[in-house]
Amino acid sequence: MAAPKPQAPALEIVDLRHFGSTELRPLLERESLEWARQLAWDYRSSAEMILRYIDAKILPGYAAVSREHVCGYAFFVYEGSKGVIGDLFVEDTFNGNGRNGNLDQRLLAHVIETLQHSPGVHRVEAQLLMHETDSVARPFLSEGFQRYRRLFMVMPLQGAGAISAPGLPLQFEMRRWSEADFNTGAAVITTAYRGHIDGEINDQYRTVNGSMRFLNNIVRFPGCGVFDNDSSFVAVHRPSKTTVGLILCSRVKEDVGHVTQVCVLPEHRGRGIGETLIAASAENLRGRGFRSLSLTVTEANSRAVDIYRRMGFSVLRVFDAFVWED
């Protein structure tokens, strides 16, 4: 008679606020290794920020526990009437077939249920860059979320020729981003994304106040890397002295840059301003020894995707953005 197969240890899904950084740190250290391996992204500063919030007991979410070992977690934040799913990570051994398979989807189901039943929450957003398209789609789609495919694209900076860009028309000039650009930058973002598919994915783009919060998050917090002022620029219309476009970059590793925002006002598109801004950032980073530059773009934004491909970006990963509105 064959010996019985060992059973997988039972799992519990527990409120994240029952734990401290001591219990979560080993898991986030493994997650940071995966960010580095898959995306060349140093996630350690983000992980430390998450651990501080965990210790303060102010980060809502869930942890998966097996025999007192935390093997997965997901967290979310409330932004007024919106919930944003911030992260999801599960150890590989708990995402295969069997009793404890698809743990990432189980965690997501708990998060989604909590957010959809939270008083006053009428919208939920999620962009889980580390998860390939379709890999965690089921719990979102089963609860009525809209899905948008997004591309993580990378351009090598070393060993390549000069980055092609048409240059700015004479009536425009380019200068580095400064603190004084927050208000005008927020207005440019709001106008640039009016009626744009990315305004469906991220509702912060729809208002100047929301765009200001977005700018504050990417410039002053390490969620998308450490803001890099030297490779961030604005394009200005000389006669009117108005800002017509911008590019903001972060350092996601000591030698890897990431475009956190690039946009141009609709009436000034088609003049090579966006390409020139990207080329300026890329050349600045290359001159400082950076190895590559990455960005994310919605697949349906075919014009932007074509420009990025032409400039030397290629797709490293396809992932999903999800949106639910009550």
C-alpha positions as CSV (number, residue, x, y, z in Angstrom):
1,M,0.0,0.0,0.0
2,A,1.4,3.4,-1.1
3,A,2.2,5.8,1.7
4,P,-0.2,8.7,1.8
5,K,1.0,11.9,0.1
6,P,1.9,14.7,2.6
7,Q,-0.8,17.3,2.8
8,A,0.1,21.0,2.2
9,P,0.0,23.0,5.3
10,A,-3.3,24.8,6.0
11,L,-3.4,28.5,5.1
12,E,-5.1,31.4,6.9
13,I,-5.8,34.7,5.3
14,V,-5.4,37.3,8.1
15,D,-5.7,41.1,8.4
16,L,-2.3,42.6,7.5
17,R,-2.6,44.9,10.5
18,H,-2.1,42.0,12.9
19,F,1.6,41.8,11.8
20,G,4.7,43.9,12.2
21,S,7.7,44.4,10.1
22,T,9.6,41.5,11.8
23,E,7.1,39.0,10.4
24,L,6.8,40.6,6.9
25,R,10.4,41.6,6.2
26,P,11.6,38.2,4.9
27,L,8.7,38.1,2.4
28,L,9.4,41.6,1.2
29,E,13.1,40.8,0.9
30,R,12.2,38.0,-1.4
31,E,9.8,40.3,-3.3
32,S,12.7,42.8,-3.8
33,L,14.8,40.1,-5.3
34,E,12.1,39.3,-7.8
35,W,11.7,43.0,-8.8
36,A,15.5,43.1,-9.4
37,R,15.5,39.8,-11.4
38,Q,12.5,40.4,-13.5
39,L,12.5,44.2,-14.1
40,A,16.0,45.4,-13.0
41,W,14.1,47.5,-10.4
42,D,15.5,48.1,-6.9
43,Y,12.4,47.7,-4.8
44,R,14.1,48.0,-1.4
45,S,13.2,51.6,-0.7
46,S,9.5,50.9,-1.5
47,A,9.7,47.8,0.7
48,E,11.0,49.8,3.6
49,M,8.2,52.3,3.2
50,I,5.6,49.5,3.3
51,L,7.2,48.0,6.4
52,R,7.0,51.4,8.2
53,Y,3.3,51.6,7.4
54,I,2.9,48.1,8.6
55,D,4.5,48.9,11.9
56,A,2.3,51.9,12.2
57,K,-0.8,49.6,11.7
58,I,-2.2,52.0,9.1
59,L,-1.8,49.8,5.9
60,P,-5.0,47.8,5.1
61,G,-4.6,44.5,3.4
62,Y,-4.2,40.8,4.0
63,A,-1.4,38.3,4.7
64,A,-1.4,34.6,4.0
65,V,0.0,32.5,6.8
66,S,1.1,28.9,6.8
67,R,2.3,27.4,10.1
68,E,3.1,30.9,11.4
69,H,5.1,31.7,8.2
70,V,3.9,34.7,6.2
71,C,4.0,33.5,2.6
72,G,2.0,36.2,0.8
73,Y,0.4,39.6,1.2
74,A,-1.6,42.2,-0.6
75,F,-2.4,45.8,0.5
76,F,-4.5,48.6,-0.6
77,V,-5.1,52.3,0.2
78,Y,-8.1,54.5,0.3
79,E,-8.1,57.8,-1.6
80,G,-11.4,59.5,-0.9
81,S,-14.1,57.5,-2.7
82,K,-11.5,55.3,-4.5
83,G,-9.5,52.2,-3.4
84,V,-6.2,51.5,-5.0
85,I,-4.6,48.0,-4.8
86,G,-1.0,48.8,-4.2
87,D,0.8,45.4,-4.2
88,L,0.5,41.7,-4.3
89,F,3.2,39.1,-3.7
90,V,3.2,35.4,-3.0
91,E,6.0,32.9,-2.6
92,D,6.2,30.7,-5.7
93,T,5.6,27.5,-3.8
94,F,2.1,28.6,-2.9
95,N,1.0,29.4,-6.4
96,G,1.1,26.1,-8.1
97,N,-1.5,23.3,-8.3
98,G,-2.9,21.7,-5.2
99,R,-4.5,22.6,-2.0
100,N,-2.7,26.0,-1.7
101,G,-2.5,26.9,-5.3
102,N,-3.5,30.3,-6.7
103,L,-2.9,32.0,-3.4
104,D,-2.4,35.3,-5.2
105,Q,-5.9,35.1,-6.5
106,R,-7.3,34.2,-3.1
107,L,-5.6,37.2,-1.6
108,L,-7.0,39.4,-4.3
109,A,-10.5,38.1,-3.8
110,H,-10.3,39.2,-0.2
111,V,-9.0,42.6,-1.1
112,I,-11.6,43.1,-3.9
113,E,-14.5,42.1,-1.6
114,T,-13.3,44.4,1.1
115,L,-13.0,47.4,-1.2
116,Q,-16.3,46.8,-3.0
117,H,-18.1,46.7,0.3
118,S,-16.3,49.6,1.9
119,P,-18.7,52.4,2.6
120,G,-18.2,55.4,0.3
121,V,-15.9,53.5,-2.1
122,H,-17.2,53.8,-5.7
123,R,-14.1,53.1,-7.7
124,V,-11.2,50.6,-7.4
125,E,-8.0,50.7,-9.5
126,A,-5.1,48.2,-9.7
127,Q,-2.0,48.0,-11.8
128,L,0.1,45.0,-10.8
129,L,3.3,45.4,-12.8
130,M,5.0,42.2,-11.5
131,H,2.1,40.0,-12.7
132,E,2.0,39.0,-16.4
133,T,-1.2,39.7,-18.3
134,D,-4.0,37.1,-17.4
135,S,-2.1,35.7,-14.5
136,V,-4.3,37.3,-11.8
137,A,-7.2,38.4,-14.0
138,R,-9.9,36.0,-12.8
139,P,-10.9,37.6,-9.5
140,F,-11.0,41.0,-11.2
141,L,-13.1,40.0,-14.2
142,S,-15.5,37.9,-12.1
143,E,-16.3,41.1,-10.1
144,G,-17.0,43.3,-13.1
145,F,-13.7,45.1,-13.5
146,Q,-12.6,46.6,-16.9
147,R,-9.2,45.4,-18.1
148,Y,-6.6,47.4,-20.0
149,R,-3.4,45.7,-21.3
150,R,-0.3,47.7,-20.6
151,L,3.3,47.3,-21.8
152,F,6.5,47.6,-19.8
153,M,9.1,48.8,-22.4
154,V,12.8,49.1,-22.1
155,M,15.5,51.0,-24.1
156,P,19.2,50.1,-23.8
157,L,21.3,53.2,-23.3
158,Q,24.9,51.9,-23.6
159,G,26.5,50.6,-26.8
160,A,23.8,52.1,-29.0
161,G,24.0,55.1,-31.4
162,A,22.5,58.5,-30.8
163,I,18.8,58.4,-30.0
164,S,16.8,59.7,-32.9
165,A,14.5,62.7,-32.3
166,P,13.4,65.5,-34.6
167,G,14.3,68.3,-32.2
168,L,12.1,71.2,-31.0
169,P,10.7,73.8,-33.4
170,L,12.3,77.2,-33.0
171,Q,9.3,78.6,-31.0
172,F,9.9,76.1,-28.2
173,E,12.6,75.6,-25.7
174,M,13.5,72.9,-23.1
175,R,14.7,73.2,-19.6
176,R,14.9,71.1,-16.5
177,W,12.0,70.5,-14.2
178,S,11.9,72.6,-11.1
179,E,9.7,72.9,-8.0
180,A,8.0,75.9,-9.6
181,D,6.6,73.6,-12.3
182,F,4.1,71.7,-10.1
183,N,1.1,73.9,-10.8
184,T,1.7,74.2,-14.5
185,G,2.7,70.6,-14.8
186,A,-0.6,69.4,-13.1
187,A,-2.5,71.6,-15.6
188,V,-0.6,70.1,-18.6
189,I,-1.3,66.5,-17.4
190,T,-5.0,67.2,-16.9
191,T,-5.4,68.7,-20.3
192,A,-3.2,66.1,-22.1
193,Y,-5.2,63.2,-20.7
194,R,-8.7,64.7,-21.2
195,G,-10.6,62.1,-23.2
196,H,-7.5,59.8,-23.2
197,I,-7.7,56.1,-22.3
198,D,-5.2,56.6,-19.5
199,G,-7.8,58.9,-17.9
200,E,-10.0,55.9,-17.7
201,I,-7.2,53.9,-16.0
202,N,-6.1,56.6,-13.5
203,D,-8.8,59.1,-12.5
204,Q,-6.2,61.4,-10.9
205,Y,-5.5,62.7,-14.4
206,R,-9.0,64.0,-14.7
207,T,-8.6,67.0,-12.4
208,V,-5.8,69.5,-11.6
209,N,-6.0,68.5,-7.9
210,G,-5.7,64.9,-8.8
211,S,-2.8,65.5,-11.1
212,M,-1.1,67.5,-8.4
213,R,-1.5,64.5,-6.0
214,F,0.0,62.3,-8.8
215,L,3.0,64.6,-9.2
216,N,3.5,64.8,-5.5
217,N,3.5,61.0,-5.3
218,I,6.1,60.5,-8.0
219,V,8.4,63.4,-7.1
220,R,8.4,63.1,-3.3
221,F,7.8,59.4,-2.6
222,P,9.8,56.3,-3.7
223,G,6.8,54.2,-5.0
224,C,8.1,54.6,-8.6
225,G,11.8,54.9,-7.8
226,V,13.7,58.0,-6.6
227,F,12.8,61.1,-8.6
228,D,15.7,62.1,-10.8
229,N,15.6,65.9,-11.4
230,D,18.6,65.9,-13.8
231,S,16.7,63.8,-16.4
232,S,13.3,65.5,-16.0
233,F,12.4,68.3,-18.4
234,V,9.7,70.6,-19.5
235,A,9.0,72.0,-23.0
236,V,8.0,75.7,-23.1
237,H,6.4,77.8,-25.8
238,R,8.7,80.8,-26.1
239,P,6.2,83.5,-27.2
240,S,3.6,82.7,-24.5
241,K,6.0,81.3,-21.9
242,T,3.6,78.4,-21.3
243,T,4.5,74.8,-20.6
244,V,3.3,72.5,-23.4
245,G,4.9,69.2,-22.4
246,L,7.0,67.4,-19.7
247,I,8.9,64.3,-19.0
248,L,9.6,63.1,-15.4
249,C,12.1,60.3,-14.7
250,S,13.1,58.3,-11.6
251,R,16.0,56.1,-10.7
252,V,14.7,52.6,-10.1
253,K,18.2,51.2,-9.8
254,E,21.6,52.8,-9.6
255,D,21.9,52.5,-13.4
256,V,18.3,52.2,-14.6
257,G,15.9,55.1,-15.2
258,H,12.2,54.9,-15.5
259,V,9.8,57.5,-17.2
260,T,7.1,58.1,-14.7
261,Q,5.3,60.7,-16.9
262,V,5.6,62.1,-20.4
263,C,2.9,64.1,-22.0
264,V,2.3,67.0,-24.5
265,L,-0.7,69.3,-24.9
266,P,-3.0,68.0,-27.7
267,E,-2.6,71.2,-29.8
268,H,1.2,70.8,-29.9
269,R,1.4,67.1,-30.7
270,G,2.9,66.0,-34.0
271,R,5.8,68.4,-33.7
272,G,8.3,66.0,-32.2
273,I,8.1,67.5,-28.7
274,G,7.4,64.2,-27.0
275,E,10.2,62.4,-28.8
276,T,12.7,65.3,-28.1
277,L,11.8,65.2,-24.4
278,I,12.4,61.4,-24.3
279,A,15.7,61.7,-26.2
280,A,16.9,64.4,-23.8
281,S,16.2,62.2,-20.8
282,A,17.8,59.2,-22.4
283,E,20.9,61.1,-23.4
284,N,21.2,62.6,-20.0
285,L,21.0,59.2,-18.3
286,R,23.4,57.6,-20.8
287,G,25.9,60.4,-20.2
288,R,25.8,59.5,-16.5
289,G,26.4,55.8,-17.1
290,F,22.9,54.5,-16.9
291,R,22.4,51.1,-18.6
292,S,18.7,51.4,-19.6
293,L,15.5,53.4,-19.5
294,S,12.0,51.9,-19.0
295,L,8.4,53.1,-19.2
296,T,4.9,51.8,-19.2
297,V,2.2,52.5,-21.8
298,T,-1.3,51.4,-22.5
299,E,-1.3,49.0,-25.4
300,A,-4.3,50.7,-27.0
301,N,-2.4,53.9,-27.2
302,S,-0.9,52.7,-30.5
303,R,0.5,56.1,-31.6
304,A,2.7,56.3,-28.4
305,V,3.7,52.6,-28.7
306,D,4.8,53.2,-32.3
307,I,6.9,56.2,-31.3
308,Y,8.5,54.3,-28.5
309,R,9.4,51.3,-30.7
310,R,10.8,53.7,-33.3
311,M,13.0,55.3,-30.7
312,G,14.4,51.9,-29.6
313,F,12.1,50.7,-26.8
314,S,11.0,47.0,-26.8
315,V,8.4,45.2,-24.8
316,L,9.7,43.3,-21.8
317,R,6.4,42.5,-20.1
318,V,2.7,42.8,-20.8
319,F,0.6,43.3,-17.7
320,D,-3.0,44.4,-16.8
321,A,-4.6,47.4,-15.3
322,F,-8.1,46.9,-13.8
323,V,-10.8,49.4,-13.0
324,W,-14.2,49.0,-11.3
325,E,-16.8,51.7,-10.8
326,D,-20.0,51.3,-8.8
